[in-house]
Amino acid sequence: MFFKKKLFFPKGNLPTKNQDPIPDTREKMSSEFKKRLQHSADILENEIGSSGITIFSIGTLIDKTMYHENIIDPIKDLSFDSIQNVMEQLSIGEIEKSHQMEKAVKGALDGNVIIYLEGEASVLLAKIPSRVGRSLTFAENESHVIGPQIAFNESLMTNISLIRNYIKDPDLCVEDFVLGSRTNKSGSILYINGIASEQMVNTLRQRIDGIKIDGILDSSVLIQLIEDKSLSIFPLMSLTERPDRVCDLLLKGKLAILVDGSSLAIICPHTFMEFFQAMEDSNVNWQIGTFYRLLRLIALFFSVFLTAIYVACITFHYEVIPQTLLITLSESRARVPFPPIIEALLLEFFLELLREAGARLPTKVGQTMGIVGGIVIGTAAVDAGFTSNILIIIIALAALGSFVTPSYSMGNVIRLLRFPLIILAGFWGLYGIMYGFCFLLLHLLRQSSLGSPYLAPFYPPRFADWKDSIIRLPLSFTYKRPDLTRPGNENKYDPEKAKEKN
């Protein structure tokens, strides 16, 4: 089967057994329909001639052109004996019968028109939703130089079609779900049957099935409800706007979640190291890809530890600073009235203010404000003796390091980690930094993503997966899928044929 689809409803959204039947008269149907929708102003009721047909809908949720061309025009001059005859005259792709009033109302909220024939015990639900959304654009938050540039938009069907354009495999499974007792938000789980672990698929189903909430508006909210440990500061699942990245990870045995109205896909399971990998690493030579990854890890160290090391050395450990540099540091700090810990925390706080203000302002204004504000405030702070010029350089390097991270959610974590490490360094020096590092390491060791170890492939050690972690070896060496996902089919391709080709 080309399109494999399963439906399951979260607890709390299951259809009830004793639902009201369809009323037997038009007046009762009209009254009941309007009553259930609180007599909203956008309710449409259209009686078609003398045939006894009445069409109910929510005008703001349907496509008006299809409404007239595909619903009204084919039946307005005809008479019908049964609802089945009406159904035969319509050329709508998605049309079904319903004997329950509750299902009819939910259908109207999902962009269906309700076709009612007086005296019939059932109605027709014809789906003609209005297509509200933006066209496909370039990826803004995960931009690449080499590789596909298209990004997801807010339409669930469009996003699924993008993935199907990349993976034209009959084993690509799409399972639909509905979340939120009030929002009834549609979503889909995607995986490749035969590659993805059935245990992981079942685990994800159970987590989504166990959600009881009024509404979910975006996949970034859903990810907080299905993560293994919601109290961890680290993201345990990944969000991406790139369909090519989703497809690459699906082929590795991972699972994807798409939510209608969201332009971000959830990928799980995900490891700590994968947050520092980008799709561009696979689109360039393995030597260049490895260089990019090492550069990001060095940037991670700079961003998290560099300011804290400066505070520790200036406060407690002058002996580790070379004498020539110590003289420069002493001269730079001669006019600074604050201890190093206060100086560093204030500058980091000002930097975060500039970054947040630039993100909330319009794009052109935000970029100008960030550059000019940083230069003006930094220069004025040094001239006024508020801070040292060396600390300005260190803060700037730390900020650049956080921007190198491909994942926005991991970048936010890195920005936040600097503050407790600076405080530890200000009180206990390098010992405080080591305490903080050990605490972070123990915390990461305890984390998991959809039941898989967060620090894989290093803990537990899986040496076969090291070929595509910190370094990226040639594709002929990485023919196996990662053990993290426990794939049903371990090999991406036949390694013997790849060797013969080389």
Secondary structure as a PSIPRED ss2 file (coil, helix, strand):
# PSIPRED VFORMAT (PSIPRED V4.0)

   1 M C   1.000  0.000  0.000
   2 F C   1.000  0.000  0.000
   3 F C   1.000  0.000  0.000
   4 K E   0.000  0.000  1.000
   5 K E   0.000  0.000  1.000
   6 K E   0.000  0.000  1.000
   7 L E   0.000  0.000  1.000
   8 F E   0.000  0.000  1.000
   9 F C   1.000  0.000  0.000
  10 P C   1.000  0.000  0.000
  11 K C   1.000  0.000  0.000
  12 G C   1.000  0.000  0.000
  13 N C   1.000  0.000  0.000
  14 L C   1.000  0.000  0.000
  15 P C   1.000  0.000  0.000
  16 T C   1.000  0.000  0.000
  17 K C   1.000  0.000  0.000
  18 N C   1.000  0.000  0.000
  19 Q C   1.000  0.000  0.000
  20 D C   1.000  0.000  0.000
  21 P E   0.000  0.000  1.000
  22 I C   1.000  0.000  0.000
  23 P C   1.000  0.000  0.000
  24 D C   1.000  0.000  0.000
  25 T C   1.000  0.000  0.000
  26 R H   0.000  1.000  0.000
  27 E H   0.000  1.000  0.000
  28 K H   0.000  1.000  0.000
  29 M H   0.000  1.000  0.000
  30 S H   0.000  1.000  0.000
  31 S H   0.000  1.000  0.000
  32 E H   0.000  1.000  0.000
  33 F H   0.000  1.000  0.000
  34 K H   0.000  1.000  0.000
  35 K H   0.000  1.000  0.000
  36 R H   0.000  1.000  0.000
  37 L C   1.000  0.000  0.000
  38 Q C   1.000  0.000  0.000
  39 H C   1.000  0.000  0.000
  40 S C   1.000  0.000  0.000
  41 A C   1.000  0.000  0.000
  42 D C   1.000  0.000  0.000
  43 I E   0.000  0.000  1.000
  44 L E   0.000  0.000  1.000
  45 E E   0.000  0.000  1.000
  46 N E   0.000  0.000  1.000
  47 E E   0.000  0.000  1.000
  48 I E   0.000  0.000  1.000
  49 G C   1.000  0.000  0.000
  50 S C   1.000  0.000  0.000
  51 S C   1.000  0.000  0.000
  52 G C   1.000  0.000  0.000
  53 I E   0.000  0.000  1.000
  54 T E   0.000  0.000  1.000
  55 I E   0.000  0.000  1.000
  56 F E   0.000  0.000  1.000
  57 S E   0.000  0.000  1.000
  58 I E   0.000  0.000  1.000
  59 G H   0.000  1.000  0.000
  60 T H   0.000  1.000  0.000
  61 L H   0.000  1.000  0.000
  62 I E   0.000  0.000  1.000
  63 D C   1.000  0.000  0.000
  64 K H   0.000  1.000  0.000
  65 T H   0.000  1.000  0.000
  66 M H   0.000  1.000  0.000
  67 Y H   0.000  1.000  0.000
  68 H H   0.000  1.000  0.000
  69 E H   0.000  1.000  0.000
  70 N H   0.000  1.000  0.000
  71 I H   0.000  1.000  0.000
  72 I H   0.000  1.000  0.000
  73 D H   0.000  1.000  0.000
  74 P H   0.000  1.000  0.000
  75 I H   0.000  1.000  0.000
  76 K C   1.000  0.000  0.000
  77 D C   1.000  0.000  0.000
  78 L C   1.000  0.000  0.000
  79 S C   1.000  0.000  0.000
  80 F C   1.000  0.000  0.000
  81 D C   1.000  0.000  0.000
  82 S C   1.000  0.000  0.000
  83 I H   0.000  1.000  0.000
  84 Q H   0.000  1.000  0.000
  85 N H   0.000  1.000  0.000
  86 V H   0.000  1.000  0.000
  87 M H   0.000  1.000  0.000
  88 E H   0.000  1.000  0.000
  89 Q H   0.000  1.000  0.000
  90 L C   1.000  0.000  0.000
  91 S C   1.000  0.000  0.000
  92 I C   1.000  0.000  0.000
  93 G C   1.000  0.000  0.000
  94 E C   1.000  0.000  0.000
  95 I E   0.000  0.000  1.000
  96 E E   0.000  0.000  1.000
  97 K E   0.000  0.000  1.000
  98 S E   0.000  0.000  1.000
  99 H C   1.000  0.000  0.000
 100 Q E   0.000  0.000  1.000
 101 M H   0.000  1.000  0.000
 102 E H   0.000  1.000  0.000
 103 K H   0.000  1.000  0.000
 104 A H   0.000  1.000  0.000
 105 V H   0.000  1.000  0.000
 106 K H   0.000  1.000  0.000
 107 G H   0.000  1.000  0.000
 108 A H   0.000  1.000  0.000
 109 L H   0.000  1.000  0.000
 110 D C   1.000  0.000  0.000
 111 G C   1.000  0.000  0.000
 112 N E   0.000  0.000  1.000
 113 V E   0.000  0.000  1.000
 114 I E   0.000  0.000  1.000
 115 I E   0.000  0.000  1.000
 116 Y E   0.000  0.000  1.000
 117 L E   0.000  0.000  1.000
 118 E C   1.000  0.000  0.000
 119 G C   1.000  0.000  0.000
 120 E C   1.000  0.000  0.000
 121 A C   1.000  0.000  0.000
 122 S C   1.000  0.000  0.000
 123 V E   0.000  0.000  1.000
 124 L E   0.000  0.000  1.000
 125 L E   0.000  0.000  1.000
 126 A E   0.000  0.000  1.000
 127 K E   0.000  0.000  1.000
 128 I C   1.000  0.000  0.000
 129 P E   0.000  0.000  1.000
 130 S C   1.000  0.000  0.000
 131 R C   1.000  0.000  0.000
 132 V C   1.000  0.000  0.000
 133 G C   1.000  0.000  0.000
 134 R C   1.000  0.000  0.000
 135 S C   1.000  0.000  0.000
 136 L C   1.000  0.000  0.000
 137 T C   1.000  0.000  0.000
 138 F E   0.000  0.000  1.000
 139 A C   1.000  0.000  0.000
 140 E C   1.000  0.000  0.000
 141 N C   1.000  0.000  0.000
 142 E C   1.000  0.000  0.000
 143 S C   1.000  0.000  0.000
 144 H C   1.000  0.000  0.000
 145 V C   1.000  0.000  0.000
 146 I C   1.000  0.000  0.000
 147 G C   1.000  0.000  0.000
 148 P C   1.000  0.000  0.000
 149 Q C   1.000  0.000  0.000
 150 I E   0.000  0.000  1.000
 151 A C   1.000  0.000  0.000
 152 F C   1.000  0.000  0.000
 153 N C   1.000  0.000  0.000
 154 E C   1.000  0.000  0.000
 155 S C   1.000  0.000  0.000
 156 L H   0.000  1.000  0.000
 157 M H   0.000  1.000  0.000
 158 T H   0.000  1.000  0.000
 159 N H   0.000  1.000  0.000
 160 I H   0.000  1.000  0.000
 161 S H   0.000  1.000  0.000
 162 L H   0.000  1.000  0.000
 163 I H   0.000  1.000  0.000
 164 R H   0.000  1.000  0.000
 165 N H   0.000  1.000  0.000
 166 Y H   0.000  1.000  0.000
 167 I C   1.000  0.000  0.000
 168 K C   1.000  0.000  0.000
 169 D C   1.000  0.000  0.000
 170 P C   1.000  0.000  0.000
 171 D C   1.000  0.000  0.000
 172 L E   0.000  0.000  1.000
 173 C E   0.000  0.000  1.000
 174 V E   0.000  0.000  1.000
 175 E E   0.000  0.000  1.000
 176 D E   0.000  0.000  1.000
 177 F E   0.000  0.000  1.000
 178 V E   0.000  0.000  1.000
 179 L E   0.000  0.000  1.000
 180 G C   1.000  0.000  0.000
 181 S C   1.000  0.000  0.000
 182 R C   1.000  0.000  0.000
 183 T C   1.000  0.000  0.000
 184 N C   1.000  0.000  0.000
 185 K E   0.000  0.000  1.000
 186 S E   0.000  0.000  1.000
 187 G E   0.000  0.000  1.000
 188 S E   0.000  0.000  1.000
 189 I E   0.000  0.000  1.000
 190 L E   0.000  0.000  1.000
 191 Y E   0.000  0.000  1.000
 192 I E   0.000  0.000  1.000
 193 N C   1.000  0.000  0.000
 194 G C   1.000  0.000  0.000
 195 I C   1.000  0.000  0.000
 196 A C   1.000  0.000  0.000
 197 S C   1.000  0.000  0.000
 198 E H   0.000  1.000  0.000
 199 Q H   0.000  1.000  0.000
 200 M H   0.000  1.000  0.000
 201 V H   0.000  1.000  0.000
 202 N H   0.000  1.000  0.000
 203 T H   0.000  1.000  0.000
 204 L H   0.000  1.000  0.000
 205 R H   0.000  1.000  0.000
 206 Q H   0.000  1.000  0.000
 207 R H   0.000  1.000  0.000
 208 I H   0.000  1.000  0.000
 209 D H   0.000  1.000  0.000
 210 G C   1.000  0.000  0.000
 211 I C   1.000  0.000  0.000
 212 K C   1.000  0.000  0.000
 213 I C   1.000  0.000  0.000
 214 D C   1.000  0.000  0.000
 215 G C   1.000  0.000  0.000
 216 I C   1.000  0.000  0.000
 217 L C   1.000  0.000  0.000
 218 D C   1.000  0.000  0.000
 219 S H   0.000  1.000  0.000
 220 S H   0.000  1.000  0.000
 221 V H   0.000  1.000  0.000
 222 L H   0.000  1.000  0.000
 223 I H   0.000  1.000  0.000
 224 Q H   0.000  1.000  0.000
 225 L H   0.000  1.000  0.000
 226 I H   0.000  1.000  0.000
 227 E C   1.000  0.000  0.000
 228 D C   1.000  0.000  0.000
 229 K C   1.000  0.000  0.000
 230 S C   1.000  0.000  0.000
 231 L C   1.000  0.000  0.000
 232 S C   1.000  0.000  0.000
 233 I C   1.000  0.000  0.000
 234 F C   1.000  0.000  0.000
 235 P C   1.000  0.000  0.000
 236 L C   1.000  0.000  0.000
 237 M C   1.000  0.000  0.000
 238 S E   0.000  0.000  1.000
 239 L E   0.000  0.000  1.000
 240 T E   0.000  0.000  1.000
 241 E C   1.000  0.000  0.000
 242 R C   1.000  0.000  0.000
 243 P H   0.000  1.000  0.000
 244 D H   0.000  1.000  0.000
 245 R H   0.000  1.000  0.000
 246 V H   0.000  1.000  0.000
 247 C H   0.000  1.000  0.000
 248 D H   0.000  1.000  0.000
 249 L H   0.000  1.000  0.000
 250 L H   0.000  1.000  0.000
 251 L H   0.000  1.000  0.000
 252 K C   1.000  0.000  0.000
 253 G C   1.000  0.000  0.000
 254 K C   1.000  0.000  0.000
 255 L E   0.000  0.000  1.000
 256 A E   0.000  0.000  1.000
 257 I E   0.000  0.000  1.000
 258 L E   0.000  0.000  1.000
 259 V E   0.000  0.000  1.000
 260 D C   1.000  0.000  0.000
 261 G C   1.000  0.000  0.000
 262 S C   1.000  0.000  0.000
 263 S C   1.000  0.000  0.000
 264 L C   1.000  0.000  0.000
 265 A E   0.000  0.000  1.000
 266 I E   0.000  0.000  1.000
 267 I E   0.000  0.000  1.000
 268 C E   0.000  0.000  1.000
 269 P C   1.000  0.000  0.000
 270 H C   1.000  0.000  0.000
 271 T C   1.000  0.000  0.000
 272 F C   1.000  0.000  0.000
 273 M H   0.000  1.000  0.000
 274 E H   0.000  1.000  0.000
 275 F H   0.000  1.000  0.000
 276 F H   0.000  1.000  0.000
 277 Q C   1.000  0.000  0.000
 278 A C   1.000  0.000  0.000
 279 M C   1.000  0.000  0.000
 280 E H   0.000  1.000  0.000
 281 D H   0.000  1.000  0.000
 282 S H   0.000  1.000  0.000
 283 N H   0.000  1.000  0.000
 284 V C   1.000  0.000  0.000
 285 N C   1.000  0.000  0.000
 286 W H   0.000  1.000  0.000
 287 Q H   0.000  1.000  0.000
 288 I H   0.000  1.000  0.000
 289 G H   0.000  1.000  0.000
 290 T H   0.000  1.000  0.000
 291 F H   0.000  1.000  0.000
 292 Y H   0.000  1.000  0.000
 293 R H   0.000  1.000  0.000
 294 L H   0.000  1.000  0.000
 295 L H   0.000  1.000  0.000
 296 R H   0.000  1.000  0.000
 297 L H   0.000  1.000  0.000
 298 I H   0.000  1.000  0.000
 299 A H   0.000  1.000  0.000
 300 L H   0.000  1.000  0.000
 301 F H   0.000  1.000  0.000
 302 F H   0.000  1.000  0.000
 303 S H   0.000  1.000  0.000
 304 V H   0.000  1.000  0.000
 305 F H   0.000  1.000  0.000
 306 L H   0.000  1.000  0.000
 307 T H   0.000  1.000  0.000
 308 A H   0.000  1.000  0.000
 309 I H   0.000  1.000  0.000
 310 Y H   0.000  1.000  0.000
 311 V H   0.000  1.000  0.000
 312 A H   0.000  1.000  0.000
 313 C H   0.000  1.000  0.000
 314 I H   0.000  1.000  0.000
 315 T H   0.000  1.000  0.000
 316 F C   1.000  0.000  0.000
 317 H C   1.000  0.000  0.000
 318 Y H   0.000  1.000  0.000
 319 E H   0.000  1.000  0.000
 320 V H   0.000  1.000  0.000
 321 I C   1.000  0.000  0.000
 322 P C   1.000  0.000  0.000
 323 Q H   0.000  1.000  0.000
 324 T H   0.000  1.000  0.000
 325 L H   0.000  1.000  0.000
 326 L H   0.000  1.000  0.000
 327 I H   0.000  1.000  0.000
 328 T H   0.000  1.000  0.000
 329 L H   0.000  1.000  0.000
 330 S H   0.000  1.000  0.000
 331 E H   0.000  1.000  0.000
 332 S H   0.000  1.000  0.000
 333 R C   1.000  0.000  0.000
 334 A C   1.000  0.000  0.000
 335 R C   1.000  0.000  0.000
 336 V C   1.000  0.000  0.000
 337 P C   1.000  0.000  0.000
 338 F C   1.000  0.000  0.000
 339 P C   1.000  0.000  0.000
 340 P H   0.000  1.000  0.000
 341 I H   0.000  1.000  0.000
 342 I H   0.000  1.000  0.000
 343 E H   0.000  1.000  0.000
 344 A H   0.000  1.000  0.000
 345 L H   0.000  1.000  0.000
 346 L H   0.000  1.000  0.000
 347 L H   0.000  1.000  0.000
 348 E H   0.000  1.000  0.000
 349 F H   0.000  1.000  0.000
 350 F H   0.000  1.000  0.000
 351 L H   0.000  1.000  0.000
 352 E H   0.000  1.000  0.000
 353 L H   0.000  1.000  0.000
 354 L H   0.000  1.000  0.000
 355 R H   0.000  1.000  0.000
 356 E H   0.000  1.000  0.000
 357 A H   0.000  1.000  0.000
 358 G H   0.000  1.000  0.000
 359 A H   0.000  1.000  0.000
 360 R H   0.000  1.000  0.000
 361 L C   1.000  0.000  0.000
 362 P C   1.000  0.000  0.000
 363 T H   0.000  1.000  0.000
 364 K H   0.000  1.000  0.000
 365 V H   0.000  1.000  0.000
 366 G H   0.000  1.000  0.000
 367 Q H   0.000  1.000  0.000
 368 T H   0.000  1.000  0.000
 369 M H   0.000  1.000  0.000
 370 G H   0.000  1.000  0.000
 371 I H   0.000  1.000  0.000
 372 V H   0.000  1.000  0.000
 373 G H   0.000  1.000  0.000
 374 G H   0.000  1.000  0.000
 375 I H   0.000  1.000  0.000
 376 V H   0.000  1.000  0.000
 377 I H   0.000  1.000  0.000
 378 G H   0.000  1.000  0.000
 379 T H   0.000  1.000  0.000
 380 A H   0.000  1.000  0.000
 381 A H   0.000  1.000  0.000
 382 V H   0.000  1.000  0.000
 383 D H   0.000  1.000  0.000
 384 A C   1.000  0.000  0.000
 385 G C   1.000  0.000  0.000
 386 F C   1.000  0.000  0.000
 387 T C   1.000  0.000  0.000
 388 S C   1.000  0.000  0.000
 389 N H   0.000  1.000  0.000
 390 I H   0.000  1.000  0.000
 391 L H   0.000  1.000  0.000
 392 I H   0.000  1.000  0.000
 393 I H   0.000  1.000  0.000
 394 I H   0.000  1.000  0.000
 395 I H   0.000  1.000  0.000
 396 A H   0.000  1.000  0.000
 397 L H   0.000  1.000  0.000
 398 A H   0.000  1.000  0.000
 399 A H   0.000  1.000  0.000
 400 L H   0.000  1.000  0.000
 401 G H   0.000  1.000  0.000
 402 S H   0.000  1.000  0.000
 403 F H   0.000  1.000  0.000
 404 V H   0.000  1.000  0.000
 405 T C   1.000  0.000  0.000
 406 P C   1.000  0.000  0.000
 407 S C   1.000  0.000  0.000
 408 Y H   0.000  1.000  0.000
 409 S H   0.000  1.000  0.000
 410 M H   0.000  1.000  0.000
 411 G H   0.000  1.000  0.000
 412 N H   0.000  1.000  0.000
 413 V H   0.000  1.000  0.000
 414 I H   0.000  1.000  0.000
 415 R H   0.000  1.000  0.000
 416 L H   0.000  1.000  0.000
 417 L H   0.000  1.000  0.000
 418 R H   0.000  1.000  0.000
 419 F H   0.000  1.000  0.000
 420 P H   0.000  1.000  0.000
 421 L H   0.000  1.000  0.000
 422 I H   0.000  1.000  0.000
 423 I H   0.000  1.000  0.000
 424 L H   0.000  1.000  0.000
 425 A H   0.000  1.000  0.000
 426 G H   0.000  1.000  0.000
 427 F H   0.000  1.000  0.000
 428 W H   0.000  1.000  0.000
 429 G H   0.000  1.000  0.000
 430 L H   0.000  1.000  0.000
 431 Y H   0.000  1.000  0.000
 432 G H   0.000  1.000  0.000
 433 I H   0.000  1.000  0.000
 434 M H   0.000  1.000  0.000
 435 Y H   0.000  1.000  0.000
 436 G H   0.000  1.000  0.000
 437 F H   0.000  1.000  0.000
 438 C H   0.000  1.000  0.000
 439 F H   0.000  1.000  0.000
 440 L H   0.000  1.000  0.000
 441 L H   0.000  1.000  0.000
 442 L H   0.000  1.000  0.000
 443 H H   0.000  1.000  0.000
 444 L H   0.000  1.000  0.000
 445 L H   0.000  1.000  0.000
 446 R H   0.000  1.000  0.000
 447 Q C   1.000  0.000  0.000
 448 S E   0.000  0.000  1.000
 449 S E   0.000  0.000  1.000
 450 L C   1.000  0.000  0.000
 451 G C   1.000  0.000  0.000
 452 S E   0.000  0.000  1.000
 453 P E   0.000  0.000  1.000
 454 Y C   1.000  0.000  0.000
 455 L C   1.000  0.000  0.000
 456 A C   1.000  0.000  0.000
 457 P C   1.000  0.000  0.000
 458 F C   1.000  0.000  0.000
 459 Y C   1.000  0.000  0.000
 460 P C   1.000  0.000  0.000
 461 P C   1.000  0.000  0.000
 462 R C   1.000  0.000  0.000
 463 F H   0.000  1.000  0.000
 464 A H   0.000  1.000  0.000
 465 D H   0.000  1.000  0.000
 466 W H   0.000  1.000  0.000
 467 K H   0.000  1.000  0.000
 468 D E   0.000  0.000  1.000
 469 S C   1.000  0.000  0.000
 470 I C   1.000  0.000  0.000
 471 I C   1.000  0.000  0.000
 472 R E   0.000  0.000  1.000
 473 L C   1.000  0.000  0.000
 474 P C   1.000  0.000  0.000
 475 L H   0.000  1.000  0.000
 476 S H   0.000  1.000  0.000
 477 F H   0.000  1.000  0.000
 478 T C   1.000  0.000  0.000
 479 Y C   1.000  0.000  0.000
 480 K E   0.000  0.000  1.000
 481 R C   1.000  0.000  0.000
 482 P C   1.000  0.000  0.000
 483 D H   0.000  1.000  0.000
 484 L H   0.000  1.000  0.000
 485 T H   0.000  1.000  0.000
 486 R C   1.000  0.000  0.000
 487 P C   1.000  0.000  0.000
 488 G C   1.000  0.000  0.000
 489 N C   1.000  0.000  0.000
 490 E C   1.000  0.000  0.000
 491 N E   0.000  0.000  1.000
 492 K C   1.000  0.000  0.000
 493 Y C   1.000  0.000  0.000
 494 D C   1.000  0.000  0.000
 495 P H   0.000  1.000  0.000
 496 E H   0.000  1.000  0.000
 497 K H   0.000  1.000  0.000
 498 A H   0.000  1.000  0.000
 499 K H   0.000  1.000  0.000
 500 E H   0.000  1.000  0.000
 501 K H   0.000  1.000  0.000
 502 N C   1.000  0.000  0.000
